[in-house]
């Protein structure tokens, strides 16, 4: 079983939380029109794999906090609670939704179109978690993520990642 990850843009956490119950299957479903504008990116976990793309784009070493993700759903557990309590607990089962930092969004948005083939190739070489080592295989995803980041920034919105097992 793989991890499903969808990246999407939204005006704020409230809009995301309002859609959580209505978006069974993720933010990119919803009949004829998806709930949010986004990109399917199976297995591109924000902390590690997307963080590696951000590291490549910034020409820095990968660190765990490069995407600057903040949990949106499930929300913070009640005080005194250490972790999941049962199999129906969303902390155990998901889905999980993370908001990415504005610097991460802007790093992706600022990637020039002419540089995407080189960035894709470097990302493929840098990430053991990806299913390919060929940058050309990743270029459509990099193009889609950078375009999404640009649309989010132009609209004053944040980028989010929906994660499901």
NUDRENDREN-284998 format. One record per residue: residue number from 1; residue in one letter; x, y, z of N, C-alpha, C in turn. Coordinates in nm, 2 decimals. Layout:
// NUDRENDREN-284998
{pt NUM, "a", {X, Y, Z}, {X, Y, Z}, {X, Y, Z}}
...
//
This chain:
// NUDRENDREN-284998
{pt 1, "x", {0.08, -0.12, 0.00}, {0.00, 0.00, 0.00}, {0.09, 0.12, 0.00}}
{pt 2, "x", {0.06, 0.22, -0.09}, {0.14, 0.34, -0.09}, {0.06, 0.45, -0.02}}
{pt 3, "x", {0.14, 0.56, 0.00}, {0.09, 0.68, 0.06}, {0.04, 0.77, -0.05}}
{pt 4, "x", {-0.09, 0.81, -0.03}, {-0.15, 0.90, -0.13}, {-0.12, 1.05, -0.08}}
{pt 5, "x", {-0.08, 1.13, -0.17}, {-0.06, 1.27, -0.13}, {-0.11, 1.36, -0.24}}
{pt 6, "x", {-0.19, 1.45, -0.21}, {-0.24, 1.55, -0.30}, {-0.20, 1.69, -0.24}}
{pt 7, "x", {-0.15, 1.77, -0.33}, {-0.12, 1.91, -0.30}, {-0.23, 2.00, -0.35}}
{pt 8, "x", {-0.27, 2.10, -0.27}, {-0.38, 2.19, -0.32}, {-0.36, 2.32, -0.26}}
{pt 9, "x", {-0.43, 2.42, -0.31}, {-0.43, 2.55, -0.26}, {-0.56, 2.59, -0.20}}
{pt 10, "x", {-0.56, 2.67, -0.09}, {-0.68, 2.71, -0.03}, {-0.66, 2.85, 0.04}}
{pt 11, "x", {-0.76, 2.92, 0.06}, {-0.75, 3.06, 0.12}, {-0.70, 3.05, 0.26}}
{pt 12, "x", {-0.74, 2.95, 0.34}, {-0.70, 2.95, 0.48}, {-0.73, 2.81, 0.54}}
{pt 13, "x", {-0.69, 2.79, 0.66}, {-0.72, 2.66, 0.73}, {-0.87, 2.64, 0.75}}
{pt 14, "x", {-0.94, 2.75, 0.77}, {-1.09, 2.74, 0.79}, {-1.15, 2.68, 0.67}}
{pt 15, "x", {-1.11, 2.72, 0.55}, {-1.17, 2.67, 0.43}, {-1.14, 2.52, 0.42}}
{pt 16, "x", {-1.02, 2.48, 0.45}, {-0.98, 2.34, 0.45}, {-1.06, 2.26, 0.55}}
{pt 17, "x", {-1.07, 2.31, 0.67}, {-1.14, 2.23, 0.77}, {-1.29, 2.22, 0.74}}
{pt 18, "x", {-1.35, 2.32, 0.68}, {-1.49, 2.32, 0.64}, {-1.51, 2.21, 0.53}}
{pt 19, "x", {-1.41, 2.18, 0.45}, {-1.42, 2.09, 0.34}, {-1.38, 1.95, 0.38}}
{pt 20, "x", {-1.32, 1.93, 0.50}, {-1.27, 1.79, 0.54}, {-1.38, 1.69, 0.53}}
{pt 21, "x", {-1.49, 1.71, 0.59}, {-1.60, 1.61, 0.59}, {-1.66, 1.59, 0.45}}
{pt 22, "x", {-1.66, 1.69, 0.37}, {-1.72, 1.68, 0.24}, {-1.63, 1.63, 0.13}}
{pt 23, "x", {-1.50, 1.61, 0.17}, {-1.40, 1.58, 0.07}, {-1.35, 1.43, 0.09}}
{pt 24, "x", {-1.44, 1.34, 0.11}, {-1.40, 1.20, 0.13}, {-1.33, 1.16, 0.00}}
{pt 25, "x", {-1.21, 1.11, 0.02}, {-1.13, 1.07, -0.09}, {-1.03, 1.18, -0.13}}
{pt 26, "x", {-1.03, 1.28, -0.06}, {-0.93, 1.39, -0.08}, {-0.98, 1.52, -0.13}}
{pt 27, "x", {-0.90, 1.62, -0.14}, {-0.94, 1.75, -0.18}, {-0.96, 1.76, -0.33}}
{pt 28, "x", {-0.92, 1.67, -0.41}, {-0.92, 1.68, -0.55}, {-1.04, 1.59, -0.61}}
{pt 29, "x", {-1.13, 1.56, -0.53}, {-1.25, 1.49, -0.57}, {-1.37, 1.58, -0.55}}
{pt 30, "x", {-1.48, 1.54, -0.60}, {-1.60, 1.62, -0.58}, {-1.69, 1.63, -0.71}}
{pt 31, "x", {-1.71, 1.51, -0.77}, {-1.80, 1.51, -0.88}, {-1.73, 1.57, -1.00}}
{pt 32, "x", {-1.80, 1.66, -1.07}, {-1.75, 1.72, -1.19}, {-1.64, 1.82, -1.16}}
{pt 33, "x", {-1.64, 1.87, -1.04}, {-1.54, 1.98, -1.01}, {-1.47, 1.94, -0.87}}
{pt 34, "x", {-1.34, 1.94, -0.87}, {-1.27, 1.91, -0.74}, {-1.30, 2.02, -0.64}}
{pt 35, "x", {-1.29, 1.98, -0.51}, {-1.31, 2.07, -0.40}, {-1.21, 2.18, -0.41}}
{pt 36, "x", {-1.09, 2.15, -0.44}, {-0.98, 2.25, -0.45}, {-0.90, 2.23, -0.57}}
{pt 37, "x", {-0.83, 2.34, -0.61}, {-0.73, 2.33, -0.72}, {-0.61, 2.26, -0.67}}
{pt 38, "x", {-0.56, 2.16, -0.74}, {-0.45, 2.09, -0.68}, {-0.38, 1.99, -0.78}}
{pt 39, "x", {-0.29, 1.91, -0.73}, {-0.20, 1.82, -0.80}, {-0.20, 1.69, -0.73}}
{pt 40, "x", {-0.22, 1.58, -0.79}, {-0.20, 1.45, -0.73}, {-0.05, 1.42, -0.74}}
{pt 41, "x", {0.01, 1.38, -0.63}, {0.15, 1.35, -0.62}, {0.18, 1.23, -0.53}}
{pt 42, "x", {0.13, 1.11, -0.57}, {0.14, 0.99, -0.49}, {0.28, 0.97, -0.44}}
{pt 43, "x", {0.29, 0.96, -0.31}, {0.41, 0.93, -0.24}, {0.51, 1.04, -0.22}}
{pt 44, "x", {0.46, 1.16, -0.25}, {0.55, 1.28, -0.23}, {0.52, 1.34, -0.10}}
{pt 45, "x", {0.57, 1.28, 0.01}, {0.54, 1.33, 0.14}, {0.61, 1.46, 0.16}}
{pt 46, "x", {0.54, 1.56, 0.23}, {0.59, 1.69, 0.23}, {0.73, 1.71, 0.31}}
{pt 47, "x", {0.74, 1.64, 0.42}, {0.86, 1.66, 0.50}, {0.99, 1.60, 0.43}}
{pt 48, "x", {0.97, 1.49, 0.37}, {1.09, 1.42, 0.31}, {1.10, 1.45, 0.16}}
{pt 49, "x", {1.01, 1.40, 0.08}, {1.02, 1.41, -0.06}, {1.01, 1.55, -0.12}}
{pt 50, "x", {0.90, 1.62, -0.08}, {0.89, 1.75, -0.12}, {1.00, 1.84, -0.07}}
{pt 51, "x", {1.04, 1.81, 0.06}, {1.15, 1.88, 0.12}, {1.28, 1.87, 0.03}}
{pt 52, "x", {1.30, 1.75, -0.03}, {1.41, 1.73, -0.11}, {1.40, 1.81, -0.24}}
{pt 53, "x", {1.28, 1.83, -0.29}, {1.27, 1.92, -0.41}, {1.30, 2.06, -0.37}}
{pt 54, "x", {1.25, 2.10, -0.25}, {1.28, 2.24, -0.21}, {1.43, 2.26, -0.18}}
{pt 55, "x", {1.49, 2.16, -0.13}, {1.64, 2.17, -0.11}, {1.71, 2.18, -0.24}}
{pt 56, "x", {1.67, 2.11, -0.34}, {1.73, 2.12, -0.47}, {1.71, 2.26, -0.53}}
{pt 57, "x", {1.58, 2.31, -0.52}, {1.55, 2.44, -0.57}, {1.63, 2.55, -0.51}}
{pt 58, "x", {1.65, 2.53, -0.38}, {1.73, 2.64, -0.30}, {1.88, 2.61, -0.31}}
{pt 59, "x", {1.92, 2.50, -0.36}, {2.06, 2.46, -0.37}, {2.12, 2.45, -0.23}}
{pt 60, "x", {2.05, 2.38, -0.14}, {2.09, 2.36, 0.00}, {2.08, 2.21, 0.04}}
{pt 61, "x", {2.14, 2.18, 0.15}, {2.12, 2.04, 0.20}, {1.98, 2.02, 0.25}}
{pt 62, "x", {1.93, 1.90, 0.23}, {1.79, 1.87, 0.28}, {1.80, 1.87, 0.43}}
{pt 63, "x", {1.69, 1.93, 0.49}, {1.66, 1.93, 0.64}, {1.52, 1.89, 0.65}}
{pt 64, "x", {1.48, 1.84, 0.76}, {1.34, 1.79, 0.78}, {1.24, 1.90, 0.78}}
{pt 65, "x", {1.28, 2.03, 0.80}, {1.17, 2.13, 0.81}, {1.17, 2.22, 0.69}}
{pt 66, "x", {1.22, 2.19, 0.58}, {1.23, 2.27, 0.46}, {1.09, 2.31, 0.41}}
{pt 67, "x", {0.99, 2.21, 0.42}, {0.86, 2.24, 0.37}, {0.78, 2.32, 0.48}}
{pt 68, "x", {0.83, 2.32, 0.60}, {0.77, 2.40, 0.71}, {0.62, 2.36, 0.73}}
{pt 69, "x", {0.59, 2.23, 0.73}, {0.45, 2.19, 0.74}, {0.40, 2.20, 0.88}}
{pt 70, "x", {0.27, 2.25, 0.88}, {0.20, 2.27, 1.01}, {0.07, 2.18, 1.00}}
{pt 71, "x", {0.04, 2.10, 1.10}, {-0.08, 2.02, 1.09}, {-0.21, 2.10, 1.10}}
{pt 72, "x", {-0.30, 2.07, 1.01}, {-0.43, 2.14, 1.00}, {-0.54, 2.04, 1.05}}
{pt 73, "x", {-0.52, 1.91, 1.01}, {-0.62, 1.81, 1.04}, {-0.54, 1.68, 1.06}}
{pt 74, "x", {-0.56, 1.60, 1.16}, {-0.64, 1.64, 1.28}, {-0.58, 1.75, 1.35}}
{pt 75, "x", {-0.66, 1.82, 1.43}, {-0.60, 1.94, 1.50}, {-0.53, 1.89, 1.62}}
{pt 76, "x", {-0.47, 1.97, 1.70}, {-0.39, 1.94, 1.81}, {-0.47, 1.85, 1.91}}
{pt 77, "x", {-0.41, 1.75, 1.96}, {-0.49, 1.66, 2.06}, {-0.51, 1.74, 2.18}}
{pt 78, "x", {-0.62, 1.70, 2.26}, {-0.65, 1.77, 2.38}, {-0.53, 1.76, 2.48}}
{pt 79, "x", {-0.51, 1.85, 2.57}, {-0.40, 1.85, 2.67}, {-0.40, 1.72, 2.75}}
{pt 80, "x", {-0.28, 1.67, 2.77}, {-0.27, 1.55, 2.85}, {-0.28, 1.42, 2.76}}
{pt 81, "x", {-0.31, 1.44, 2.64}, {-0.32, 1.32, 2.55}, {-0.19, 1.31, 2.47}}
{pt 82, "x", {-0.13, 1.19, 2.48}, {-0.01, 1.17, 2.42}, {-0.01, 1.13, 2.27}}
{pt 83, "x", {-0.12, 1.06, 2.23}, {-0.13, 1.01, 2.09}, {-0.26, 0.94, 2.07}}
{pt 84, "x", {-0.26, 0.86, 1.96}, {-0.38, 0.79, 1.92}, {-0.44, 0.70, 2.03}}
{pt 85, "x", {-0.57, 0.69, 2.04}, {-0.63, 0.61, 2.14}, {-0.70, 0.49, 2.09}}
{pt 86, "x", {-0.74, 0.49, 1.96}, {-0.81, 0.37, 1.91}, {-0.80, 0.37, 1.75}}
{pt 87, "x", {-0.84, 0.27, 1.69}, {-0.82, 0.26, 1.54}, {-0.91, 0.35, 1.47}}
{pt 88, "x", {-1.01, 0.41, 1.53}, {-1.09, 0.51, 1.46}, {-1.05, 0.65, 1.48}}
{pt 89, "x", {-0.94, 0.66, 1.56}, {-0.89, 0.80, 1.59}, {-0.81, 0.85, 1.46}}
{pt 90, "x", {-0.85, 0.97, 1.42}, {-0.78, 1.02, 1.30}, {-0.63, 1.04, 1.31}}
{pt 91, "x", {-0.58, 1.05, 1.44}, {-0.44, 1.05, 1.45}, {-0.37, 0.92, 1.41}}
{pt 92, "x", {-0.45, 0.81, 1.41}, {-0.40, 0.68, 1.37}, {-0.43, 0.65, 1.23}}
{pt 93, "x", {-0.54, 0.69, 1.18}, {-0.59, 0.64, 1.05}, {-0.58, 0.75, 0.94}}
{pt 94, "x", {-0.58, 0.88, 0.98}, {-0.58, 0.98, 0.88}, {-0.72, 1.00, 0.82}}
{pt 95, "x", {-0.73, 1.08, 0.72}, {-0.62, 1.15, 0.65}, {-0.57, 1.26, 0.74}}
{pt 96, "x", {-0.45, 1.30, 0.70}, {-0.38, 1.42, 0.76}, {-0.37, 1.53, 0.66}}
{pt 97, "x", {-0.38, 1.65, 0.71}, {-0.37, 1.76, 0.62}, {-0.27, 1.86, 0.68}}
{pt 98, "x", {-0.17, 1.90, 0.60}, {-0.06, 1.99, 0.64}, {-0.06, 2.11, 0.56}}
{pt 99, "x", {-0.04, 2.23, 0.63}, {-0.02, 2.35, 0.55}, {0.13, 2.37, 0.54}}
{pt 100, "x", {0.17, 2.40, 0.42}, {0.32, 2.43, 0.39}, {0.35, 2.57, 0.42}}
{pt 101, "x", {0.47, 2.60, 0.45}, {0.51, 2.74, 0.48}, {0.51, 2.82, 0.36}}
{pt 102, "x", {0.49, 2.95, 0.38}, {0.49, 3.05, 0.26}, {0.63, 3.04, 0.19}}
{pt 103, "x", {0.74, 3.04, 0.27}, {0.87, 3.03, 0.20}, {0.88, 2.90, 0.11}}
{pt 104, "x", {0.82, 2.79, 0.15}, {0.82, 2.67, 0.07}, {0.74, 2.69, -0.06}}
{pt 105, "x", {0.62, 2.75, -0.04}, {0.54, 2.79, -0.16}, {0.61, 2.88, -0.25}}
{pt 106, "x", {0.68, 2.98, -0.20}, {0.74, 3.08, -0.28}, {0.87, 3.02, -0.35}}
{pt 107, "x", {0.93, 2.93, -0.29}, {1.05, 2.86, -0.35}, {1.00, 2.79, -0.48}}
{pt 108, "x", {0.89, 2.72, -0.47}, {0.84, 2.65, -0.58}, {0.79, 2.74, -0.69}}
{pt 109, "x", {0.72, 2.85, -0.64}, {0.66, 2.95, -0.74}, {0.77, 3.02, -0.81}}
{pt 110, "x", {0.89, 3.04, -0.75}, {0.99, 3.12, -0.81}, {1.08, 3.04, -0.91}}
{pt 111, "x", {1.06, 2.91, -0.92}, {1.14, 2.83, -1.01}, {1.11, 2.87, -1.16}}
{pt 112, "x", {1.21, 2.91, -1.23}, {1.19, 2.95, -1.37}, {1.16, 2.83, -1.46}}
{pt 113, "x", {1.07, 2.84, -1.55}, {1.04, 2.73, -1.64}, {1.16, 2.67, -1.71}}
{pt 114, "x", {1.25, 2.76, -1.75}, {1.37, 2.71, -1.82}, {1.46, 2.62, -1.73}}
{pt 115, "x", {1.45, 2.63, -1.60}, {1.53, 2.55, -1.51}, {1.47, 2.43, -1.46}}
{pt 116, "x", {1.34, 2.40, -1.50}, {1.27, 2.28, -1.45}, {1.33, 2.15, -1.49}}
{pt 117, "x", {1.38, 2.14, -1.61}, {1.45, 2.01, -1.65}, {1.57, 1.98, -1.55}}
{pt 118, "x", {1.65, 2.08, -1.53}, {1.76, 2.05, -1.44}, {1.72, 2.02, -1.30}}
{pt 119, "x", {1.62, 2.10, -1.25}, {1.57, 2.08, -1.11}, {1.51, 1.93, -1.10}}
{pt 120, "x", {1.44, 1.89, -1.20}, {1.38, 1.76, -1.20}, {1.48, 1.65, -1.20}}
{pt 121, "x", {1.59, 1.67, -1.28}, {1.70, 1.57, -1.28}, {1.77, 1.57, -1.14}}
{pt 122, "x", {1.79, 1.68, -1.08}, {1.86, 1.68, -0.95}, {1.77, 1.62, -0.84}}
{pt 123, "x", {1.64, 1.65, -0.85}, {1.55, 1.59, -0.75}, {1.55, 1.44, -0.77}}
{pt 124, "x", {1.54, 1.39, -0.89}, {1.54, 1.24, -0.91}, {1.67, 1.18, -0.85}}
{pt 125, "x", {1.78, 1.25, -0.87}, {1.91, 1.19, -0.82}, {1.91, 1.20, -0.67}}
{pt 126, "x", {1.85, 1.30, -0.61}, {1.86, 1.33, -0.46}, {1.76, 1.24, -0.38}}
{pt 127, "x", {1.66, 1.19, -0.44}, {1.55, 1.13, -0.36}, {1.55, 0.98, -0.38}}
{pt 128, "x", {1.58, 0.90, -0.28}, {1.57, 0.75, -0.29}, {1.42, 0.71, -0.28}}
{pt 129, "x", {1.33, 0.80, -0.23}, {1.19, 0.76, -0.21}, {1.11, 0.77, -0.34}}
{pt 130, "x", {1.16, 0.83, -0.44}, {1.09, 0.84, -0.57}, {1.10, 0.71, -0.65}}
{pt 131, "x", {1.00, 0.69, -0.73}, {0.99, 0.56, -0.81}, {1.08, 0.57, -0.93}}
{pt 132, "x", {1.15, 0.68, -0.95}, {1.23, 0.69, -1.07}, {1.36, 0.76, -1.04}}
{pt 133, "x", {1.46, 0.74, -1.12}, {1.58, 0.82, -1.12}, {1.60, 0.91, -1.24}}
{pt 134, "x", {1.49, 0.91, -1.32}, {1.49, 0.99, -1.45}, {1.42, 1.12, -1.43}}
{pt 135, "x", {1.49, 1.23, -1.44}, {1.43, 1.36, -1.42}, {1.32, 1.39, -1.52}}
{pt 136, "x", {1.33, 1.33, -1.64}, {1.22, 1.36, -1.74}, {1.09, 1.30, -1.69}}
{pt 137, "x", {1.09, 1.19, -1.61}, {0.97, 1.13, -1.56}, {0.91, 1.22, -1.46}}
{pt 138, "x", {0.99, 1.30, -1.39}, {0.94, 1.39, -1.28}, {0.91, 1.53, -1.33}}
{pt 139, "x", {0.95, 1.56, -1.45}, {0.93, 1.70, -1.49}, {0.78, 1.74, -1.50}}
{pt 140, "x", {0.69, 1.66, -1.54}, {0.55, 1.70, -1.54}, {0.50, 1.73, -1.40}}
{pt 141, "x", {0.54, 1.65, -1.30}, {0.50, 1.68, -1.16}, {0.57, 1.81, -1.11}}
{pt 142, "x", {0.69, 1.83, -1.14}, {0.76, 1.96, -1.10}, {0.69, 2.08, -1.17}}
{pt 143, "x", {0.66, 2.06, -1.29}, {0.58, 2.17, -1.36}, {0.45, 2.20, -1.30}}
{pt 144, "x", {0.38, 2.09, -1.26}, {0.24, 2.11, -1.20}, {0.25, 2.17, -1.06}}
{pt 145, "x", {0.35, 2.13, -0.98}, {0.37, 2.18, -0.85}, {0.41, 2.33, -0.85}}
{pt 146, "x", {0.50, 2.36, -0.94}, {0.54, 2.50, -0.95}, {0.42, 2.59, -1.00}}
{pt 147, "x", {0.34, 2.54, -1.10}, {0.23, 2.62, -1.14}, {0.13, 2.63, -1.03}}
{pt 148, "x", {0.10, 2.53, -0.96}, {0.01, 2.54, -0.84}, {0.06, 2.64, -0.74}}
{pt 149, "x", {0.19, 2.64, -0.71}, {0.25, 2.73, -0.62}, {0.23, 2.88, -0.67}}
{pt 150, "x", {0.25, 2.90, -0.80}, {0.23, 3.03, -0.85}, {0.08, 3.08, -0.84}}
{pt 151, "x", {-0.01, 2.99, -0.87}, {-0.15, 3.02, -0.86}, {-0.19, 3.06, -0.71}}
{pt 152, "x", {-0.13, 2.98, -0.62}, {-0.16, 3.00, -0.48}, {-0.10, 3.14, -0.44}}
{pt 153, "x", {0.02, 3.17, -0.48}, {0.08, 3.30, -0.44}, {0.00, 3.41, -0.50}}
{pt 154, "x", {-0.03, 3.40, -0.63}, {-0.11, 3.51, -0.69}, {-0.24, 3.53, -0.63}}
{pt 155, "x", {-0.30, 3.43, -0.57}, {-0.43, 3.44, -0.51}, {-0.42, 3.47, -0.36}}
{pt 156, "x", {-0.30, 3.48, -0.31}, {-0.28, 3.50, -0.16}, {-0.32, 3.38, -0.08}}
{pt 157, "x", {-0.30, 3.27, -0.14}, {-0.34, 3.14, -0.07}, {-0.22, 3.06, -0.03}}
{pt 158, "x", {-0.25, 2.96, 0.06}, {-0.14, 2.87, 0.10}, {-0.15, 2.74, 0.03}}
{pt 159, "x", {-0.04, 2.67, 0.03}, {-0.04, 2.53, -0.02}, {-0.06, 2.43, 0.10}}
{pt 160, "x", {-0.13, 2.33, 0.06}, {-0.16, 2.23, 0.16}, {-0.13, 2.09, 0.10}}
{pt 161, "x", {-0.11, 1.99, 0.19}, {-0.09, 1.85, 0.15}, {-0.19, 1.77, 0.22}}
{pt 162, "x", {-0.27, 1.69, 0.15}, {-0.36, 1.59, 0.20}, {-0.28, 1.45, 0.19}}
{pt 163, "x", {-0.27, 1.38, 0.30}, {-0.20, 1.26, 0.31}, {-0.30, 1.15, 0.36}}
{pt 164, "x", {-0.30, 1.04, 0.29}, {-0.38, 0.92, 0.32}, {-0.31, 0.80, 0.30}}
{pt 165, "x", {-0.33, 0.70, 0.38}, {-0.27, 0.56, 0.36}, {-0.36, 0.48, 0.27}}
//
